[in-house]
Amino acid sequence: MTEFLTPTYKLEQEHFIARPRDEVFRFFADPFNLERITPPFLQFKIITPAPIDVHPDTLIDYSLRLYGVGFRWRTRIESHTPDVAFIDTQERGPYKLWHHTHTFEDVEGGTLMRDLVRYQVPFGLLGQLAHAIFVRRALRQIFEFRRIAIDRIMVAS
């Protein structure tokens, strides 16, 4: 019955980046680059001390604000295959489930990066309503901001 009240949503995105795969992967494997590609209105900050050695079971803590509400988010690197893929999952944060798979593939002229996020919003029917009204749209805006920021950074480097 709980699964009925808590649907799993998906956000999928592909992004061509005109840079070699190992370079693109290195950029995304550095958690501090997430600050660079997150919209300023979220006031996103990594609070885990640097340097962060990313490997399976690495825990990374963040702070951010959304609609004036501050909260902490902890992710765990579930898997990490250099130059190919990594998965981060939410250990603590605003979602009931957050499972984000990042994959990197060589294509002509650069790298095809894919994001697949499976997520659940808490609070049953109220969460479903929040998803319909603003969560889905906010996530799309965040990922679109990231796309633009990545293109700007990768062209400049």
Long-range contacts (C-beta under 8 A, 24 or more apart in sequence): 5-124, 5-125, 6-96, 6-120, 6-121, 6-122, 6-124, 6-127, 7-120, 7-128, 8-97, 8-118, 8-119, 8-120, 9-118, 9-119, 9-120, 9-121, 9-131, 9-136, 10-116, 10-117, 10-118, 10-119, 11-115, 11-116, 11-117, 11-119, 11-139, 11-140, 11-143, 12-114, 12-115, 12-116, 12-117, 13-114, 13-115, 13-143, 13-147, 14-112, 14-113, 14-114, 15-112, 15-113, 15-114, 15-115, 15-147, 15-150, 16-107, 16-109, 16-110, 16-111, 16-112, 16-113, 17-110, 17-111, 17-112, 17-113, 17-150, 17-151, 17-154, 18-109, 18-110, 18-154, 18-155, 19-110, 19-111, 19-154, 19-157, 20-110, 20-111, 21-83, 21-104, 21-105, 21-106, 21-110, 21-111, 22-83, 24-104, 24-110, 24-111, 24-113, 24-154, 25-82, 25-83, 25-84, 25-104, 25-111, 27-150, 27-153, 27-154, 28-86, 28-102, 28-104, 28-113, 29-54, 29-80, 29-82, 29-86, 30-54, 31-60, 33-153, 34-62, 36-149, 36-153, 37-145, 37-146, 37-149, 37-150, 37-153, 38-64, 38-142, 38-145, 38-146, 39-141, 39-142, 39-145, 41-65, 42-66, 42-142, 43-70, 47-72, 54-80, 54-86, 55-80, 56-80, 59-91, 60-88, 66-94, 66-138, 94-122, 95-119, 95-120, 95-121, 95-122, 96-120, 96-121, 96-122, 96-127, 115-143
